[in-house]
Amino acid sequence: MPTPATQPCASSATVPAIRPLSARPGRRGLRASFAAYALALLFALALLSPAVTPARRAAAAPLDSAAAGATATLTFAATGHTVKTAAFINYFQSYGGVQTFGYPISEETWENGRLVQYFERQRFEYHAENAGSSYEVLLGRLGDEYSRPRQPFARVAAFADSATRIYVPQTGHALAEPFLSYWRAHGGQPIFGMPISNVVVEKHGGEKLRVQYFEKARFELHGDSVQLGLIGSELAGLPH
């Protein structure tokens, strides 16, 4: 026979044997339990939130040079422009500075959804998808852009490399002294790209020069000295 604690009750009368009143939680007890639970939940969330928030901020703000511990800004009196982005500053200082890139001729700006800055000889492009790698800053293909009206340049037949002249099969052009030594000593393919022309004669700055175009630069021979053309300024239509 079922015990009174589990037997169904046919009336609405209370069955004292089911549970003593002293063992039932009252309204105050329920409120206290709920409050304790809520406090415990808030405490747990407070412990977790500091670990989540910085990670989100770091991903959203990779361009703060001061926060990155780099030089805050680089301002050049020669042009009145400033380099502010930490990645641009680091790249500029690591790969030759003014000698390689010239002075900045613009402030940072956005082109096609990408942060860029123009220099006399180059365009810096910030690639957030490559953050933390050596490809975070890439250089514009200014040599290719500037020389496009003259392309395609005539190629040369393949030949055996020597100490003073090499053949570049990727583009079908030769690279010889004194441009070869300058290319090797000042950054090579990552900074200048590959040659996209052979040596040609052009007029720049009122004088005829022997020049050679690369994907990202123009080499110029001034007497015995190799200099980089100011193609950033030329593309921007600025005096140089």
Secondary structure, DSSP 8 states (H G I E B T S, - for coil): ---TTTS--SSSS--TTT--GGGS--HHHHHHHHHHHHHHHHHHHHHHHHHHHHHHHHHH-TT-TTTTTS-S-EEETTTTEEE--HHHHHHHHHTTHHHHH--B-S--EEETTEEEEEBSS-EEEE-GGGTTSTTSEEE--HHHHHHGGG-S----------SSEEEETTTTEEEETTHHHHHHHTTHHHHH--B-S--EEEEETTEEEEEEEBSS-EEEEETTEEEE--HHHHHHT---
